[in-house]
Amino acid sequence: MQHSIFVGYDPREAEAFGVCRHSLRKYAPDVPVFSIDLETCRDLGLYTRAMSTKDGRLWDDISEAPCSTEFAISRFLTPELAGQGLALFLDCDMLARSDLEPLFWQARTDASKAVWVVKHIHEPPPGLKMDGQLQTRYARKNWSSVMLFNCDHPSNKKLTLEMINTLPGRDLHRFCWLNDEEIGELHPKWNWLVGHSSFDIDPAIVHFTEGTPNMPGYEDCAFAGEWRAVRATWLRSTLKAVA
């Protein structure tokens, strides 16, 4: 079965994307890693949603709500882009710390699930996060920040381009095209939320959901040292590639 990984890309978080992709390639060396870039998705005709800018923030006109990243909605193009097999989507503000094969293995052993997620109960207080982005609350928040799709599952065929481009984001983020029993549950270690998840769990994927360690105020957050170490390794590999 084909495996693939897709990481949301936002030019404001290019460094976070580079670190995330580098960590994924270490722990899933045989799985191709692709970006979901909004401009490219528009050029391909896959993403046609009306978006604007309000008060310096990206705004989704259909949802009448702000988007903290450019891939807030385009993440749901993952099955379309992958085409078949198992396709893993991650936000770019993440750090892989463990072999990803057990994650794919879980999905391979249960074909009844259309998507696998960590079913967080995450209700952050209102305010700002990251680089001044609004902290929004919605049903099943952060479930969609790590999604492992079974692209061959018949129910995922319901996730059409028309749906992705016309429905409010809150409906897509609650997996409105699926029945609840088609949403598989992953161990919390696969989407460990900095500042929220328990330290009793050894994270396989760390999610710097409120801000990566290169942002002011988050320099000393949990796993910041590991993130910077991967960043240094990534930068050295980039320099070697250029040389």
C-alpha positions in Angstrom: 0.0 0.0 0.0 1.3 3.4 -1.0 2.3 5.8 1.9 2.8 9.5 1.7 3.1 12.5 4.0 1.8 16.1 3.4 2.8 19.1 5.5 1.0 22.4 5.5 3.1 25.2 4.2 2.8 28.9 5.1 5.5 31.3 4.0 5.4 33.0 7.4 6.4 29.6 8.9 8.9 28.5 6.3 11.5 27.7 9.0 9.0 25.6 11.0 8.1 23.7 7.8 11.8 23.0 7.1 12.3 21.6 10.6 9.2 19.5 10.5 10.0 18.0 7.1 13.6 17.2 8.2 12.4 15.4 11.3 9.8 13.4 9.3 12.5 12.3 6.8 14.6 11.0 9.6 11.8 8.9 11.1 10.1 7.9 7.8 13.0 7.8 5.3 11.2 5.8 2.7 8.0 7.8 2.7 7.8 10.9 0.3 7.1 14.2 2.0 5.2 16.9 0.1 4.0 20.4 1.0 0.5 21.7 0.7 1.1 25.2 -0.6 -1.9 27.4 -1.1 -0.6 29.2 -4.2 0.2 25.9 -5.9 -3.2 24.5 -5.0 -4.8 27.6 -6.6 -2.7 27.3 -9.7 -3.8 23.7 -10.1 -7.4 24.7 -9.8 -7.9 22.7 -6.6 -8.5 25.6 -4.3 -10.9 28.3 -5.2 -12.3 29.5 -1.9 -12.8 33.3 -1.5 -10.3 34.6 1.0 -9.3 38.1 2.0 -7.3 40.1 4.6 -8.8 41.8 7.6 -6.8 43.7 10.2 -3.7 42.1 8.8 -5.0 38.6 9.2 -5.9 36.0 6.6 -9.7 35.7 6.4 -11.9 32.9 5.0 -14.9 34.6 3.6 -17.1 31.5 3.5 -16.5 30.7 7.2 -16.6 34.4 8.1 -13.6 33.6 10.3 -9.9 34.2 10.5 -7.3 31.6 9.4 -4.2 31.3 11.5 -2.4 29.6 8.6 -2.7 29.4 4.8 -3.4 25.7 5.0 -6.3 26.0 7.5 -8.7 24.6 4.8 -6.4 23.3 2.1 -5.2 20.5 4.4 -8.4 18.7 3.4 -7.0 18.3 -0.1 -4.7 15.6 1.2 -6.7 12.6 -0.2 -7.0 14.4 -3.6 -3.3 15.1 -3.8 -2.3 11.6 -2.6 -4.7 9.8 -4.8 -4.5 6.4 -3.1 -3.1 4.5 -0.1 -2.4 6.0 3.3 -1.7 9.8 3.4 -0.6 11.5 6.6 -1.2 15.3 7.0 0.6 17.4 9.6 0.6 21.1 10.5 4.1 22.5 10.0 4.6 23.5 13.6 5.5 19.9 14.5 8.5 17.8 15.4 8.7 14.0 14.8 10.6 12.2 17.5 9.9 8.5 16.7 9.5 5.9 14.0 6.3 6.6 12.1 5.8 3.0 10.9 3.6 2.0 13.9 1.3 4.9 12.9 0.9 3.6 9.4 0.6 0.0 10.7 -2.4 0.9 12.8 -4.2 2.2 9.8 -3.3 -0.8 7.7 -4.8 -3.2 10.2 -8.2 -1.6 10.3 -9.7 -0.7 6.9 -13.0 0.3 8.4 -11.6 3.7 9.4 -11.5 6.5 6.8 -9.3 8.7 8.9 -7.3 8.4 12.1 -6.8 11.3 14.5 -5.9 12.1 18.1 -9.3 12.9 19.6 -8.3 15.9 21.7 -10.6 17.7 24.1 -8.8 21.0 23.6 -10.6 24.2 24.6 -7.9 26.9 24.9 -8.8 30.3 26.4 -9.5 33.2 23.9 -6.6 35.4 23.0 -3.6 35.3 20.7 -1.1 32.6 19.7 1.9 32.3 17.4 2.7 35.5 15.6 -0.3 37.4 16.8 -3.0 35.1 15.3 -6.3 34.8 17.0 -6.9 31.7 19.1 -10.2 30.2 17.8 -12.4 27.6 19.4 -14.4 25.1 17.4 -15.7 21.5 17.7 -13.0 18.8 17.6 -10.2 21.4 17.8 -6.8 20.0 16.8 -8.2 16.7 15.6 -7.4 17.9 12.0 -3.8 19.0 12.8 -2.6 15.3 12.4 -4.8 13.2 10.1 -3.9 9.9 8.6 -6.3 9.3 5.7 -7.1 6.0 4.1 -7.6 7.5 0.6 -9.1 4.2 -0.7 -11.9 4.3 1.9 -15.2 4.9 0.0 -16.4 7.5 2.5 -13.5 9.7 1.6 -14.8 9.9 -1.9 -17.5 12.2 -0.4 -14.9 14.8 0.4 -15.2 16.5 -3.0 -13.4 19.6 -4.3 -16.8 21.3 -4.3 -17.2 20.5 -0.6 -13.7 21.7 0.3 -14.3 25.0 -1.6 -17.8 25.8 -0.4 -18.4 24.5 3.1 -17.5 26.5 6.3 -14.2 25.4 7.7 -15.9 24.4 11.0 -17.8 21.7 9.2 -14.7 20.3 7.5 -12.7 20.4 10.8 -15.4 18.2 12.4 -15.2 15.7 9.5 -18.8 16.3 8.4 -18.5 13.9 5.5 -17.8 10.9 7.8 -19.8 9.0 10.4 -18.3 9.0 13.8 -17.5 5.3 13.7 -15.3 5.9 10.6 -13.0 8.2 12.6 -10.2 6.1 14.2 -8.5 7.1 17.4 -4.8 7.5 17.7 -2.8 7.5 20.9 -2.2 11.1 22.2 1.6 10.7 21.6 1.0 11.2 17.9 -0.2 14.8 18.4 1.3 16.0 21.7 0.2 19.6 22.4 2.8 21.7 24.0 1.3 23.4 27.0 -1.7 21.2 27.1 -0.8 17.5 26.9 0.4 15.4 29.8 4.1 14.9 30.5 3.3 11.3 31.4 3.2 10.7 27.7 6.4 10.4 25.6 5.6 12.2 22.4 6.2 10.7 19.0 5.1 14.0 17.4 5.3 17.2 19.3 2.9 20.0 18.2 4.0 23.5 19.1 0.4 24.6 18.6 0.7 28.1 20.2 4.1 28.9 18.8 7.4 27.3 17.6 10.6 27.9 19.6 11.8 30.5 17.0 8.9 32.8 18.0 9.2 35.4 20.8 7.8 34.0 24.1 8.2 30.3 23.1 12.0 30.0 23.2 11.9 27.9 26.4 8.7 25.9 25.8 8.7 22.1 26.1 11.0 20.3 23.6 12.4 23.7 22.4 15.9 22.3 22.7 15.2 19.3 20.5 13.5 21.6 18.0 16.6 23.8 17.8 18.9 20.8 17.5 16.9 19.6 14.5 16.9 23.1 13.0 20.7 23.2 13.2 20.9 19.8 11.5 18.5 20.9 8.8 20.4 24.1 8.2 23.7 22.2 7.8 22.1 19.8 5.3 20.7 22.7 3.4 24.2 24.3 3.2 25.7 21.1 2.0 23.1 20.8 -0.7 23.9 24.3 -2.0 27.7 23.8 -1.8 
